Amino acid sequence: MSELLLDDLSRRYLRVDDAPAAIDAYREGNTGIPYVWTFESGRPGPHAVICAIMHGNEIAGAAVLDRLMRAAVRPIAGTLSLCFANPAAYARFDRHNPHRGRDIDIDLNRVWGPELCDDSRDEAEIRRARELRPLFEAADYLLDLHSMQAPGPATAVVQDTGRTLDLARRLDVVPIIVTGEVHDPSSIRLRNFGRFGDPAASATALQIEAGQHWHAETVDVAEDVTYRFLEMLGLLPAIDRPPRHEQKILKIIDIPRCDGPGFAFRDDFPNGAFFPEAGTLIATEGEREIRTPVDDCYLIMPVHFRRPSGTIGRFAVRA
Ligand SMILES: [Zn+2]
């Protein structure tokens, strides 16, 4: 895999506030699957899975699960599972090179399709996905905790199925909901796996991008989202909370790319940056200019740690 290119802007985002949580003590699990813990209330209710570190260097999710384990959080109804998805990649996390160590071999969030049954495939992430498969097949709800390269408001990345959007809207502590991602059948994400992606099923998955990968506040945001998710599903008692955010529901209209090493953003745009006028200059790449394609456009998840060729973010508008 090609090395990531760093520029002055991306170097600003290499700061790692807190060391990664120690998770070795959670290796054994209580389900027969390493690093997976399941707690049954003994009372009727859904099975909710909180998944963290799908990407090994997105350490905030592991900190949240560590807090839940230390607090001995147990469901009052239904079943709660906590899953450290890619502990092998997480173990390689290096706070001096935090942009590396996302995967061992390949992206664990792209292997939830035919790879699972393809005997010719033996990458570390595919082996782990096969191990985790029974957990996700048994889940009614999934909260998949991720983080982003740029700071900015937490964002739910959801499919256009009505039930997924409904669930995201109920989780109104998350200020931005993004739909309309181009669906690539050759790289199935966990949020599309099995019943989660089946229009006729009821299992529902939310992928949350909680904040910048290595900022301490991202852990607090991800923890808050997690508690509200579990309260909403009735697994934890609902408690009084401050007023919630007004949500923006956005749909992706374009996924701009860079094609060479000369790419640079024009400014330090956060996730969710808003541009009222079409044609606003966002980035340059040599002579080429990347401008907003329409009025009232949002930039979603600008990419600071880029391949020489690849996506640099997403343009979205109000749905
Ligand atoms: Zn991720």
Boltz pocket constraint, residues with backbone or C-beta under 6 A from the ligand:
constraints:
  - pocket:
      binder: B
      contacts: [[A, 54], [A, 55], [A, 58], [A, 145], [A, 146], [A, 147]]
      max_distance: 6.0
